[in-house]
Amino acid sequence: MTGLTDRDREIAAGSILLNKIPEALRDRLLSTARAIEFDRGATVFMHGERATAIYIVAEGWVKLYRIAPNGTEAVVGVFTRGRSIGEAVALRSVGYPVSAEAASFSRLIRIDAADFLRAIREEPEMAIAIISATFMHLHALVAQLEALNARTGAQRVAEFLLELVDCEAGSCSVRLPYDKVLVAGRLGMKPESLSRAFNKLKPLGVTINQNVAEIADLEALRSYTEEDPATAWNKS
C-alpha cells in the first residue's frame, strides 16, 4: 500500500461516495486512506470475508461476482474509475456478500471502515454519502435486471458498447475494457451467445477486431437499443 497521489485524491473527491461531504472532512478522511494496486486476476476480497474497508476505483476495472452452488460464476457488476465498493457492508462490519477481482490492472483507494464510521458520528452529512452511493448501486442493479428481461442479447451488447463510447455522433472506435468472457458474464450471456450477438450487430455497422469495436453509426446503434425486442430479433 502507498499514499495517495493528487490524482487519487481528485478521483476520490469526485466519487458519489465523497463528493457531497465538506472538503475539510473529506481531506481528513483521505489523509489515512491508502492506494493498493492489483494485477489482472488478483483477488481484492472474498465472499464472506469480514468487511473492514471501503474501496474507490482510481484506475482499471473491478469485477464483483458470486459462485453459485453448481459452480457457475454470476457477475454482479463491473466497476471502474470513481465507483465505490463495499461501503454498506463495511459499516456494519459483516461479511462481503460478493467476491471482488481485478478484471484489469487496477489501482484502488482503500478507506478504513472504522475511520469512515468515526467520521459519520462526527458529521451526519457522511451518512447521506452512504445513502447516495447505495442508491446508485441499487439503480444500476435495477437497470441491469431491466436489460436482462427487456432486451435481446444483441441489444444488451449494443447498450454496453454505447456506455463505453466517448463520441457523440457519427462513427467511433471502442476498446473493450476486459475480456469477452467477462463481458458475456456482465451481460448475462454465454461466450458463444456474445459472439452471435456481435454478428447480429454487423448489419448496423458494428465490427469487432480482437478487443476493439468499430461502430459506423452511433445513432443507428442507439435507435436499435430502443426498439421493441421482438422487432429487434426480426431485424437480426
C-alpha positions as a printed Julia matrix, in Angstrom:
236×3 Matrix{Float64}:
   0.0     0.0     0.0
   1.15    3.52   -0.75
   0.0     7.04   -0.02
  -2.48    8.77   -2.31
  -1.37   10.83   -5.27
  -3.02   14.12   -6.22
  -4.86   12.23   -8.97
  -6.14    9.66   -6.45
  -7.49   12.46   -4.28
  -9.14   14.12   -7.26
 -10.91   10.89   -8.23
 -11.99   10.2    -4.65
 -13.3    13.75   -4.24
 -15.4    13.37   -7.39
 -16.85    9.98   -6.43
 -20.52    9.62   -5.5
 -19.42    8.49   -2.06
 -17.42   11.6    -1.17
 -18.43   14.45   -3.46
 -21.19   15.81   -1.19
 -19.33   15.97    2.1
 -17.46   19.04    3.43
 -14.0    19.42    1.92
 -12.22   19.57    5.29
 -13.85   16.33    6.42
 -13.08   14.65    3.11
  -9.45   15.69    3.31
  -9.19   14.35    6.83
 -10.73   11.05    5.8
  -8.4    10.69    2.82
  -5.37   11.54    4.95
  -5.45    8.0     6.34
  -6.51    6.3     3.08
  -4.05    4.23    1.07
  -3.73    3.15   -2.56
  -3.39   -0.51   -3.47
  -2.54   -1.87   -6.92
  -3.79   -5.24   -8.19
  -2.68   -7.15  -11.26
  -5.36   -8.57  -13.53
  -6.96  -11.61  -11.9
  -5.87  -10.68   -8.37
  -8.41  -11.02   -5.56
  -9.45   -7.81   -3.8
 -11.66   -9.59   -1.26
 -13.61  -12.83   -0.98
 -17.28  -13.56   -0.38
 -17.84  -13.94    3.36
 -14.62  -12.16    4.33
 -15.21   -9.62    7.09
 -15.57   -6.19    5.53
 -13.12   -3.76    7.1
 -12.6    -1.33    4.23
 -14.34    0.72    1.56
 -12.73    0.92   -1.87
 -12.9     3.57   -4.58
 -11.63    2.59   -8.02
  -8.93    5.01   -9.19
  -7.86    3.07  -12.26
  -8.91   -0.11  -14.05
 -11.92   -2.38  -13.7
 -13.05   -4.49  -10.74
 -15.43   -7.42  -11.09
 -17.92   -8.29   -8.34
 -19.22  -11.85   -8.53
 -20.79  -14.79   -6.72
 -20.2   -18.51   -7.26
 -23.46  -20.44   -7.42
 -23.79  -23.87   -5.73
 -23.35  -25.55   -9.14
 -20.05  -23.71   -9.63
 -21.34  -21.16  -12.12
 -19.95  -17.64  -11.77
 -22.56  -14.89  -11.67
 -21.16  -11.42  -12.41
 -22.93   -8.88  -10.19
 -21.2    -5.82  -11.57
 -18.03   -4.42  -13.09
 -16.9    -1.12  -11.57
 -14.48    1.45  -12.94
 -12.99    4.84  -12.05
 -14.84    6.76   -9.36
 -17.13    3.9    -8.28
 -17.12    2.83   -4.63
 -17.27   -0.75   -3.41
 -18.32   -2.25   -0.09
 -19.47    0.87    1.78
 -22.73   -0.5     3.2
 -21.37   -3.83    4.47
 -18.11   -2.33    5.73
 -20.0    -0.01    8.08
 -21.9    -2.98    9.51
 -18.68   -4.99    9.91
 -20.26   -8.05    8.29
 -19.02  -10.34    5.55
 -18.82   -9.16    1.96
 -21.85  -10.57    0.07
 -19.75  -10.96   -3.11
 -16.15  -11.51   -4.13
 -14.11   -8.84   -5.92
 -11.41   -9.42   -8.5
  -9.33   -7.06  -10.64
 -10.59   -7.51  -14.22
  -7.61   -5.49  -15.43
  -4.66   -3.86  -13.75
  -6.38   -1.77  -11.06
  -5.49    0.89   -8.55
  -7.9     1.15   -5.63
  -8.21    3.73   -2.87
  -8.7     1.92    0.43
 -10.54    3.74    3.23
 -10.64    2.03    6.6
 -14.25    1.39    7.63
 -13.52    2.44   11.22
 -12.3     5.83   10.01
 -15.43    6.3     7.92
 -17.71    5.28   10.77
 -15.94    7.72   13.09
 -16.47   10.5    10.53
 -20.19    9.68   10.36
 -20.52   10.08   14.12
 -18.8    13.47   13.9
 -20.6    14.69   10.78
 -24.11   13.37    9.91
 -23.69   14.5     6.29
 -21.44   11.48    5.86
 -24.49    9.25    6.26
 -26.06   10.96    3.24
 -22.98    9.99    1.24
 -23.57    6.32    2.1
 -27.26    6.56    1.17
 -26.42    8.23   -2.15
 -23.83    5.63   -3.08
 -26.13    2.76   -2.06
 -28.94    4.27   -4.15
 -26.67    4.42   -7.2
 -25.72    0.77   -6.75
 -29.4    -0.17   -6.47
 -30.28    1.92   -9.51
 -27.55    0.18  -11.52
 -28.8    -3.26  -10.46
 -32.39   -2.37  -11.4
 -31.2    -1.16  -14.81
 -29.22   -4.37  -15.23
 -32.25   -6.51  -14.38
 -34.4    -4.49  -16.76
 -31.89   -5.01  -19.56
 -31.75   -8.76  -18.9
 -35.52   -9.08  -19.07
 -36.5    -6.47  -21.65
 -33.64   -6.51  -24.17
 -32.36   -9.08  -26.63
 -28.77  -10.23  -26.29
 -27.74   -8.07  -29.24
 -29.47   -5.04  -27.71
 -27.65   -5.59  -24.41
 -24.32   -5.74  -26.25
 -25.21   -2.56  -28.15
 -26.05   -0.75  -24.88
 -22.76   -1.94  -23.39
 -20.79   -0.54  -26.33
 -22.67    2.77  -26.12
 -21.75    3.09  -22.43
 -18.08    2.99  -23.43
 -18.05    5.48  -26.31
 -16.67    8.99  -25.9
 -18.14   10.23  -29.21
 -21.49   11.98  -29.61
 -22.37   11.07  -33.19
 -21.05    9.51  -36.37
 -18.5     6.7   -36.2
 -16.47    5.69  -33.18
 -13.93    3.09  -32.04
 -14.32    1.42  -28.66
 -11.76   -0.71  -26.87
 -13.35   -3.44  -24.77
 -12.11   -2.84  -21.21
 -11.86   -6.52  -20.29
 -12.01   -9.95  -21.92
 -15.06  -11.19  -23.79
 -15.81  -13.94  -21.27
 -16.31  -11.28  -18.6
 -18.3    -9.09  -21.0
 -20.6   -12.05  -21.57
 -20.98  -12.67  -17.84
 -21.66   -9.0   -17.2
 -24.47   -9.08  -19.79
 -25.96  -12.35  -18.55
 -24.84  -14.32  -21.61
 -22.65  -17.26  -22.5
 -19.5   -16.52  -24.55
 -20.97  -18.21  -27.62
 -24.12  -16.1   -27.28
 -21.94  -12.98  -27.15
 -20.3   -13.95  -30.43
 -23.72  -14.41  -32.04
 -24.82  -11.03  -30.66
 -21.78   -9.33  -32.22
 -22.67  -10.97  -35.53
 -26.24   -9.65  -35.28
 -24.84   -6.12  -34.95
 -22.83   -6.32  -38.18
 -25.73   -5.05  -40.34
 -25.78   -1.97  -38.09
 -22.14   -1.26  -38.89
 -20.5    -2.82  -35.82
 -17.35   -4.85  -36.44
 -15.13   -6.48  -33.84
 -11.37   -6.83  -34.29
  -9.94   -8.63  -31.25
 -10.8    -6.24  -28.4
 -11.74   -3.2   -30.49
 -15.27   -2.46  -31.71
 -15.68   -0.21  -34.72
 -19.1     1.49  -34.77
 -20.05    3.06  -38.09
 -23.18    4.92  -36.94
 -23.82    5.7   -33.28
 -27.35    6.98  -33.9
 -28.34    3.77  -35.68
 -26.99    1.75  -32.75
 -28.87    3.92  -30.22
 -32.09    3.52  -32.18
 -31.6    -0.25  -32.22
 -31.33   -0.42  -28.41
 -34.64    1.42  -28.07
 -36.61   -0.85  -30.41
 -39.17   -3.37  -29.21
 -37.26   -6.63  -28.58
 -39.5    -8.59  -31.0
 -38.69   -6.12  -33.78
 -35.0    -6.23  -32.91
 -34.99  -10.02  -33.16
 -36.72   -9.9   -36.52
 -34.14   -7.43  -37.83
 -31.38   -9.68  -36.65
